[in-house]
Amino acid sequence: MSMLEVQGSVEETKAKYQKIINFGNSLGYQTFIDVSPGLFKKLGISYSDLKFFKEIGATGLRLDQAFDGATEAMMSFNPYGLIIELNMSNDVDYLNNIIGYQPNTPFLYGCHNFYPQVGTGLPFDYFIKCSQRFKKLGIHSAAFVSSKVGKMGPWNVSDGLPTLEMDRKLPIDVQAKQLWATGLIDDVIIGNAYASETELAALAQVDRYLLTLDVDFLPNINPIEGTIVKKPLHFWRGDINSLVIRSTMPRVTYREEENPAHDNELEFQPGDVLVGNDSFGPYKNELQIVRKAHREPRKNKVGSIKQEQLFLLDFLKPWSKFKLK
């Protein structure tokens, strides 16, 4: 939560934030306070004594603006165990400057910004560059996803509150899948309040450690094809090609199962999910996901990766494990 817009006396500010944070603590939440050098001056707080933030129940401080490196390093040794969280959304040498002053690294976190105004979120390639600076040093990281129904944020603009601009219109669980699939983000936070129960349920089902893609099935697939798609832990065979992503173990596991041809005469499109049919010899019951359009009557189309999740295929690499559902 932000302390950048505080009004009133130190005592009033302390009482207000203490009440809110303690209620969150009672529910098992952790609260990080967004602060700036101006706030320290306004509240008469010294960088060398962060007792004020411990007393209001905070877990840590997020430094919205940079100090001088030495200050952040010293703050990380505060006796209250408060975590010092750094702004990740800048591709500058800020973090290395702090590291040079020998901070208490386990108490340094990183967190990206969120962006209320449409069109102002980070582009993906820049997000990756910024995040890699923290990842290579093992710094705990966070970024924001956006609820489609939440209207509450820091300003009177409600265009959503994601870190990545490309996430602004995506379903909330797809946003989270993307952030975790980068391998660069530890914590995913909902930027705007309040997410719906449906959105929270969708997020709760996301496996942060394993990319799971949703398939829109055709209505007339064989029972064995449904099993082949949904049951195995798939992996992309290591000797890759540009035509399809191959998951070859199902052809071994289910080699005795019959699979008559159907939906096999059309041109397959990127994202289509295919299973080899009975005419495909040793490749019968091999699962494939199309990368380039092609025709092949020895394969049955059983469904397609959901349209809004197609881009997640880019996160798969040779030998990547994945699930389909």
C-alpha positions as CSV (number, residue, x, y, z in Angstrom):
1,M,0.0,0.0,0.0
2,S,1.1,3.6,-0.7
3,M,2.2,6.1,1.9
4,L,3.1,8.7,-0.8
5,E,-0.1,10.7,-0.3
6,V,-0.4,10.9,3.5
7,Q,-2.3,13.7,5.1
8,G,-2.5,14.8,8.7
9,S,-0.1,14.5,11.6
10,V,2.4,11.8,12.3
11,E,0.1,10.4,15.0
12,E,-2.9,10.4,12.7
13,T,-1.0,8.7,10.0
14,K,0.4,6.1,12.3
15,A,-3.0,5.3,13.8
16,K,-4.7,5.0,10.4
17,Y,-2.0,2.7,8.8
18,Q,-1.7,0.6,12.0
19,K,-5.4,-0.2,12.0
20,I,-5.4,-1.2,8.4
21,I,-2.2,-3.2,8.4
22,N,-3.0,-5.0,11.7
23,F,-6.3,-6.2,10.2
24,G,-4.4,-7.5,7.2
25,N,-1.9,-9.2,9.5
26,S,-4.8,-11.0,11.3
27,L,-5.8,-12.5,8.0
28,G,-2.3,-13.7,7.1
29,Y,-1.4,-10.9,4.7
30,Q,2.0,-9.1,4.5
31,T,2.0,-5.4,3.8
32,F,4.8,-3.5,2.1
33,I,4.6,0.3,2.3
34,D,5.4,2.4,-0.7
35,V,7.7,5.2,0.4
36,S,9.9,8.0,-0.9
37,P,12.6,10.3,0.5
38,G,9.9,13.1,0.8
39,L,7.8,10.9,3.1
40,F,10.7,10.3,5.5
41,K,11.1,14.1,5.7
42,K,7.4,14.7,6.2
43,L,7.1,12.1,9.0
44,G,10.4,13.0,10.6
45,I,11.7,9.4,10.1
46,S,15.4,8.7,9.9
47,Y,16.8,6.1,7.4
48,S,18.8,4.7,10.3
49,D,15.7,4.1,12.5
50,L,12.8,2.4,10.8
51,K,10.9,1.7,14.1
52,F,7.9,3.6,12.8
53,F,7.2,1.0,10.1
54,K,7.7,-1.9,12.5
55,E,5.2,-0.3,14.9
56,I,2.5,0.0,12.3
57,G,2.9,-3.7,11.5
58,A,4.5,-3.5,8.0
59,T,6.6,-6.4,6.6
60,G,8.8,-4.1,4.5
61,L,9.2,-0.9,2.7
62,R,9.1,-0.4,-1.1
63,L,11.3,2.4,-2.2
64,D,9.4,4.2,-5.0
65,Q,12.5,6.4,-5.6
66,A,16.1,5.6,-5.4
67,F,18.4,6.8,-2.6
68,D,22.2,6.6,-3.0
69,G,22.9,2.9,-2.8
70,A,24.7,3.2,0.6
71,T,21.4,4.2,2.3
72,E,19.5,1.2,0.9
73,A,22.3,-1.1,1.9
74,M,22.3,0.2,5.5
75,M,18.5,0.0,5.7
76,S,18.6,-3.7,4.9
77,F,20.4,-4.2,8.2
78,N,17.6,-2.7,10.2
79,P,17.1,-4.6,13.5
80,Y,13.4,-5.1,12.9
81,G,13.8,-7.5,10.0
82,L,11.9,-5.2,7.6
83,I,12.4,-6.1,4.0
84,I,13.7,-3.4,1.7
85,E,11.9,-3.6,-1.7
86,L,13.4,-1.9,-4.7
87,N,11.8,-0.6,-7.9
88,M,12.5,-3.1,-10.7
89,S,11.0,-1.2,-13.6
90,N,14.2,0.6,-14.7
91,D,17.0,-0.9,-16.8
92,V,19.8,0.9,-15.0
93,D,22.7,-0.1,-12.8
94,Y,20.8,0.8,-9.6
95,L,20.9,-2.7,-8.1
96,N,24.6,-3.2,-8.7
97,N,25.3,0.1,-7.0
98,I,23.5,-1.1,-3.8
99,I,25.2,-4.5,-4.0
100,G,28.5,-2.7,-4.1
101,Y,27.7,-1.3,-0.6
102,Q,27.4,-4.9,0.7
103,P,23.7,-5.0,1.8
104,N,21.9,-7.7,3.8
105,T,20.9,-9.4,0.5
106,P,18.2,-11.8,1.9
107,F,16.3,-8.7,3.0
108,L,16.4,-7.0,-0.4
109,Y,13.4,-7.7,-2.7
110,G,12.4,-6.2,-6.1
111,C,9.0,-5.2,-7.3
112,H,7.9,-3.8,-10.6
113,N,5.6,-0.8,-11.0
114,F,2.0,-1.0,-12.1
115,Y,0.5,1.3,-14.7
116,P,-3.1,2.7,-14.4
117,Q,-3.1,4.5,-17.8
118,V,-3.7,2.4,-20.9
119,G,-0.7,2.3,-23.1
120,T,1.9,3.1,-20.4
121,G,2.7,-0.4,-19.1
122,L,6.1,-1.9,-19.8
123,P,6.9,-3.6,-23.2
124,F,7.8,-7.2,-22.8
125,D,11.4,-7.1,-23.9
126,Y,12.1,-4.2,-21.6
127,F,10.4,-6.0,-18.7
128,I,12.7,-9.0,-19.4
129,K,15.9,-6.9,-19.3
130,C,14.9,-5.1,-16.1
131,S,13.9,-8.4,-14.4
132,Q,17.1,-10.2,-15.4
133,R,19.2,-7.7,-13.5
134,F,17.5,-8.9,-10.3
135,K,17.2,-12.6,-11.2
136,K,20.9,-13.0,-11.9
137,L,21.7,-11.8,-8.3
138,G,19.0,-14.1,-6.8
139,I,16.8,-11.2,-5.6
140,H,13.2,-12.1,-4.7
141,S,10.9,-10.4,-7.3
142,A,7.3,-9.4,-7.9
143,A,5.1,-8.0,-10.7
144,F,1.5,-7.1,-11.1
145,V,-1.5,-8.5,-12.9
146,S,-4.8,-6.8,-13.4
147,S,-8.4,-7.7,-12.6
148,K,-10.9,-7.0,-15.4
149,V,-13.6,-6.0,-12.8
150,G,-11.5,-4.1,-10.2
151,K,-12.0,-0.3,-10.4
152,M,-9.9,0.8,-7.4
153,G,-6.4,1.9,-7.8
154,P,-4.1,4.8,-6.7
155,W,-5.6,7.3,-9.1
156,N,-9.1,8.1,-10.6
157,V,-8.2,6.3,-13.8
158,S,-9.3,2.6,-14.0
159,D,-7.8,1.2,-17.1
160,G,-6.5,-1.8,-15.1
161,L,-3.2,-2.1,-13.1
162,P,-0.8,-4.5,-14.8
163,T,3.0,-4.2,-15.0
164,L,3.0,-5.4,-18.7
165,E,1.0,-3.4,-21.2
166,M,0.3,-6.6,-23.2
167,D,-1.4,-8.1,-20.1
168,R,-4.0,-5.3,-19.7
169,K,-6.8,-7.1,-21.6
170,L,-5.9,-10.7,-20.9
171,P,-7.7,-13.0,-18.4
172,I,-6.0,-12.7,-15.0
173,D,-4.8,-16.3,-14.9
174,V,-3.2,-16.0,-18.3
175,Q,-1.3,-12.9,-17.1
176,A,0.0,-14.9,-14.1
177,K,1.0,-17.9,-16.3
178,Q,3.0,-15.5,-18.5
179,L,4.8,-13.9,-15.5
180,W,5.7,-17.2,-14.0
181,A,6.7,-18.7,-17.3
182,T,9.4,-16.1,-17.7
183,G,11.2,-17.7,-14.8
184,L,12.0,-14.2,-13.5
185,I,9.1,-13.4,-11.1
186,D,8.5,-15.0,-7.7
187,D,5.3,-13.1,-6.5
188,V,2.3,-12.2,-8.7
189,I,0.2,-9.4,-7.1
190,I,-3.3,-8.2,-8.3
191,G,-2.8,-4.5,-8.8
192,N,-6.4,-3.3,-8.7
193,A,-9.3,-4.0,-6.2
194,Y,-11.3,-6.0,-6.1
195,A,-10.8,-9.1,-8.2
196,S,-13.9,-11.2,-8.6
197,E,-14.4,-14.6,-7.0
198,T,-14.2,-16.2,-10.4
199,E,-10.8,-14.5,-11.1
200,L,-9.5,-15.5,-7.7
201,A,-10.6,-19.1,-8.3
202,A,-8.8,-19.1,-11.7
203,L,-5.6,-17.8,-10.2
204,A,-5.8,-20.4,-7.4
205,Q,-5.7,-23.1,-10.1
206,V,-2.5,-21.8,-11.8
207,D,0.5,-24.0,-11.3
208,R,3.3,-21.5,-11.1
209,Y,6.0,-24.2,-11.6
210,L,4.5,-25.9,-14.7
211,L,3.0,-24.2,-17.7
212,T,-0.5,-25.5,-18.2
213,L,-2.4,-24.6,-21.4
214,D,-6.1,-24.8,-21.9
215,V,-7.5,-26.7,-25.0
216,D,-10.8,-26.1,-26.7
217,F,-11.7,-29.7,-27.8
218,L,-13.6,-30.7,-30.9
219,P,-16.8,-32.4,-30.0
220,N,-16.1,-35.8,-31.7
221,I,-12.7,-36.8,-30.4
222,N,-12.0,-40.4,-29.4
223,P,-11.8,-41.3,-25.7
224,I,-8.2,-42.3,-26.1
225,E,-7.4,-38.8,-27.5
226,G,-8.9,-37.1,-24.5
227,T,-6.7,-39.3,-22.3
228,I,-3.6,-38.6,-24.4
229,V,-4.2,-34.8,-24.2
230,K,-5.1,-34.5,-20.5
231,K,-3.4,-37.3,-18.6
232,P,0.4,-37.2,-19.3
233,L,3.0,-34.8,-18.2
234,H,4.1,-33.7,-21.7
235,F,7.6,-32.6,-22.7
236,W,8.8,-31.1,-25.9
237,R,11.1,-33.6,-27.6
238,G,14.6,-32.2,-27.5
239,D,15.5,-32.6,-31.2
240,I,13.1,-29.9,-32.2
241,N,11.7,-28.9,-35.6
242,S,9.8,-25.8,-36.9
243,L,6.6,-27.6,-37.8
244,V,5.3,-29.0,-34.5
245,I,5.9,-29.4,-30.8
246,R,6.2,-33.2,-30.4
247,S,5.2,-35.0,-27.2
248,T,6.3,-38.6,-28.1
249,M,5.8,-40.7,-25.0
250,P,2.0,-41.1,-25.5
251,R,2.7,-43.1,-28.7
252,V,4.7,-45.5,-26.4
253,T,2.2,-45.6,-23.5
254,Y,-0.9,-46.0,-25.7
255,R,0.6,-47.8,-28.7
256,E,-2.0,-50.6,-28.4
257,E,-5.0,-48.2,-28.4
258,E,-6.9,-47.8,-31.7
259,N,-7.4,-44.3,-33.0
260,P,-9.5,-44.1,-36.2
261,A,-9.1,-41.1,-38.5
262,H,-11.2,-38.0,-38.1
263,D,-10.8,-34.3,-38.7
264,N,-7.7,-35.1,-40.7
265,E,-8.2,-33.6,-44.1
266,L,-8.1,-29.9,-43.2
267,E,-5.1,-27.6,-43.0
268,F,-3.9,-27.5,-39.5
269,Q,-3.2,-24.0,-38.0
270,P,-0.7,-22.8,-35.3
271,G,-2.0,-23.9,-31.9
272,D,-4.0,-26.9,-33.2
273,V,-3.5,-30.0,-31.0
274,L,-3.1,-33.2,-33.1
275,V,-2.8,-36.9,-32.3
276,G,-1.5,-39.4,-34.8
277,N,-4.2,-41.8,-36.1
278,D,-4.1,-45.5,-37.0
279,S,-2.6,-44.9,-40.4
280,F,0.5,-43.2,-38.9
281,G,2.4,-46.5,-38.1
282,P,4.8,-46.0,-35.2
283,Y,3.7,-42.4,-34.8
284,K,0.1,-43.4,-33.9
285,N,-1.0,-41.6,-30.7
286,E,1.9,-39.2,-30.7
287,L,0.7,-35.8,-29.6
288,Q,1.7,-32.6,-31.5
289,I,1.0,-28.9,-31.2
290,V,1.2,-27.1,-34.6
291,R,3.8,-24.4,-35.0
292,K,3.4,-23.9,-38.8
293,A,0.3,-24.5,-40.9
294,H,0.3,-27.8,-42.8
295,R,-1.7,-30.8,-44.0
296,E,-1.2,-34.4,-42.9
297,P,-4.1,-36.9,-43.1
298,R,-2.3,-39.3,-40.7
299,K,-3.0,-36.9,-37.9
300,N,-6.3,-36.1,-36.2
301,K,-7.2,-32.6,-35.0
302,V,-8.5,-32.9,-31.5
303,G,-8.7,-29.3,-30.5
304,S,-6.8,-26.0,-30.3
305,I,-4.9,-24.1,-27.6
306,K,-7.2,-21.3,-26.5
307,Q,-6.6,-18.2,-28.6
308,E,-5.6,-15.9,-25.8
309,Q,-3.0,-18.4,-24.6
310,L,-1.3,-19.1,-28.0
311,F,1.6,-16.7,-27.2
312,L,2.5,-18.8,-24.1
313,L,3.8,-21.5,-26.5
314,D,6.8,-19.2,-27.0
315,F,7.9,-20.0,-23.5
316,L,8.3,-23.7,-24.3
317,K,11.9,-24.8,-25.0
318,P,13.4,-28.2,-26.0
319,W,12.7,-30.6,-23.1
320,S,10.2,-28.2,-21.5
321,K,7.5,-29.9,-19.4
322,F,3.9,-28.8,-19.8
323,K,0.3,-29.9,-19.2
324,L,-2.8,-29.6,-21.3
325,K,-6.4,-29.4,-19.9
